[in-house]
């Protein structure tokens, strides 16, 4: 390579020439236009998601203590071997008595929470960590049987949206 004064001068003129500078300006303008399009698409996506969420919330049924209280009780009776179902009691009040939370022992409450939703006291009804864990397990194993719903989600699903 020749780095003499003449070649360096020619290289500098080429770099700072009008056509090179216009080419750079066009490239910068295209890059700015691309970034602007990305920002517009992102804003539209956020607005669309917000409108979608607002419509879902507006169309959701009103949740009251009475609507989440279990209405139909069912009990399955199994034989001594534990595999053969003898009878299913499905009528309201069959072998079941409704109890308030104050009537259930604290140890039983904590045992139930520990088994069903161990982070119950750490989230606000939706456990994103549990959902992510279940998604990873489902994608890696191909079996989407891993539970990701919280107690709150199960209550709403079973009592407010029983058809799902």
C-alpha positions as CSV (number, residue, x, y, z in Angstrom):
1,X,0.0,0.0,0.0
2,X,1.2,3.5,-0.8
3,X,0.7,5.9,2.0
4,X,2.5,8.8,0.4
5,X,1.3,12.4,0.6
6,X,-0.3,12.3,-2.9
7,X,-2.3,9.1,-2.2
8,X,-3.4,10.4,1.3
9,X,-4.6,13.6,-0.3
10,X,-6.6,11.8,-2.9
11,X,-8.1,9.5,-0.3
12,X,-9.1,12.5,1.9
13,X,-10.7,14.2,-1.1
14,X,-12.6,11.0,-2.0
15,X,-13.9,10.6,1.6
16,X,-15.0,14.3,1.8
17,X,-16.3,14.6,-1.7
18,X,-19.8,15.8,-2.4
19,X,-21.1,12.5,-3.7
20,X,-19.7,10.5,-0.8
21,X,-21.2,12.9,1.7
22,X,-24.6,12.7,-0.1
23,X,-24.4,8.9,0.0
24,X,-23.7,9.1,3.7
25,X,-26.7,11.5,4.3
26,X,-29.0,9.1,2.4
27,X,-27.8,6.2,4.5
28,X,-28.4,8.2,7.7
29,X,-31.8,9.3,6.5
30,X,-32.8,5.7,5.7
31,X,-31.6,4.6,9.1
32,X,-33.6,7.3,10.8
33,X,-36.7,6.4,8.8
34,X,-36.2,2.8,9.8
35,X,-35.9,3.7,13.5
36,X,-39.0,6.0,13.2
37,X,-41.0,3.1,11.7
38,X,-39.9,0.8,14.5
39,X,-41.0,3.4,17.1
40,X,-44.4,3.9,15.4
41,X,-45.0,0.2,15.2
42,X,-44.0,-0.2,18.9
43,X,-46.3,2.6,19.9
44,X,-49.2,1.2,17.8
45,X,-48.6,-2.3,19.4
46,X,-48.7,-0.9,22.9
47,X,-51.8,1.1,22.2
48,X,-53.4,-1.9,20.5
49,X,-52.6,-4.2,23.5
50,X,-54.0,-1.6,25.9
51,X,-57.2,-1.3,23.9
52,X,-57.4,-5.1,23.8
53,X,-56.9,-5.4,27.5
54,X,-59.4,-2.6,28.3
55,X,-62.1,-4.4,26.2
56,X,-61.5,-7.7,28.0
57,X,-61.7,-5.9,31.4
58,X,-64.9,-4.0,30.3
59,X,-66.6,-7.2,29.1
60,X,-65.6,-9.4,32.0
61,X,-68.4,-10.4,34.4
62,X,-68.5,-8.7,37.7
63,X,-66.8,-10.7,40.4
64,X,-68.5,-10.7,43.8
65,X,-68.0,-12.9,46.9
66,X,-71.2,-14.8,45.9
67,X,-70.0,-15.4,42.4
68,X,-66.8,-17.1,43.5
69,X,-68.4,-19.2,46.2
70,X,-68.6,-22.8,45.0
71,X,-72.2,-23.6,43.9
72,X,-72.1,-27.3,43.0
73,X,-70.2,-29.8,45.2
74,X,-69.1,-33.2,44.0
75,X,-67.5,-36.0,45.9
76,X,-66.0,-39.1,44.4
77,X,-66.1,-42.3,46.5
78,X,-63.4,-44.9,45.7
79,X,-62.9,-48.5,46.7
80,X,-60.2,-49.6,49.2
81,X,-57.7,-50.2,46.4
82,X,-58.0,-46.5,45.4
83,X,-58.5,-47.1,41.7
84,X,-62.1,-48.1,41.3
85,X,-64.7,-45.3,41.6
86,X,-67.7,-46.6,43.4
87,X,-70.0,-43.6,43.3
88,X,-69.9,-39.9,42.6
89,X,-72.0,-37.6,44.8
90,X,-72.9,-34.5,42.7
91,X,-75.9,-33.0,44.3
92,X,-75.4,-29.8,46.2
93,X,-74.6,-30.5,49.9
94,X,-73.5,-34.1,49.1
95,X,-71.1,-35.0,51.9
96,X,-69.9,-31.4,52.0
97,X,-70.4,-28.5,54.3
98,X,-69.4,-25.0,53.3
99,X,-66.9,-23.5,55.7
100,X,-65.6,-19.9,56.0
101,X,-61.9,-19.3,56.0
102,X,-62.0,-18.6,59.7
103,X,-63.3,-22.1,60.3
104,X,-60.4,-23.8,58.5
105,X,-57.3,-24.5,60.7
106,X,-54.3,-22.3,59.8
107,X,-52.1,-25.4,59.3
108,X,-54.5,-26.8,56.7
109,X,-54.6,-23.4,55.0
110,X,-50.8,-23.2,54.8
111,X,-50.6,-26.8,53.6
112,X,-53.1,-26.2,50.9
113,X,-51.2,-23.0,49.7
114,X,-47.9,-24.8,49.9
115,X,-49.1,-27.6,47.6
116,X,-51.1,-25.6,45.1
117,X,-49.4,-22.2,44.9
118,X,-46.1,-21.9,46.8
119,X,-45.6,-18.2,45.8
120,X,-49.2,-17.3,46.7
121,X,-48.1,-14.6,49.1
122,X,-45.5,-13.1,46.7
123,X,-47.6,-12.4,43.6
124,X,-50.8,-10.4,42.9
125,X,-52.8,-13.3,41.4
126,X,-50.7,-14.0,38.4
127,X,-47.4,-15.8,38.9
128,X,-45.2,-14.8,35.9
129,X,-42.4,-17.0,37.1
130,X,-44.6,-20.0,37.2
131,X,-46.0,-19.3,33.8
132,X,-42.5,-18.9,32.4
133,X,-41.4,-22.2,34.1
134,X,-44.3,-24.1,32.7
135,X,-43.7,-22.7,29.2
136,X,-40.0,-23.7,29.3
137,X,-40.9,-27.2,30.6
138,X,-43.6,-27.5,27.9
139,X,-41.3,-26.4,25.1
140,X,-38.4,-28.5,26.1
141,X,-40.4,-31.7,26.8
142,X,-43.2,-31.3,24.3
143,X,-45.7,-32.0,27.2
144,X,-47.7,-29.0,28.3
145,X,-49.2,-30.6,31.4
146,X,-47.1,-28.5,33.9
147,X,-49.4,-26.3,36.0
148,X,-48.9,-22.5,35.8
149,X,-52.1,-21.2,37.2
150,X,-52.3,-19.7,40.6
151,X,-55.0,-20.3,43.2
152,X,-56.6,-17.0,42.2
153,X,-56.6,-17.9,38.5
154,X,-58.1,-21.4,39.3
155,X,-60.8,-19.8,41.4
156,X,-61.8,-17.4,38.7
157,X,-61.6,-20.0,35.9
158,X,-63.7,-22.6,37.9
159,X,-66.4,-20.3,39.3
160,X,-66.7,-17.3,37.1
161,X,-65.9,-18.9,33.7
162,X,-67.1,-22.5,34.2
163,X,-67.6,-23.1,30.5
164,X,-63.9,-22.8,29.7
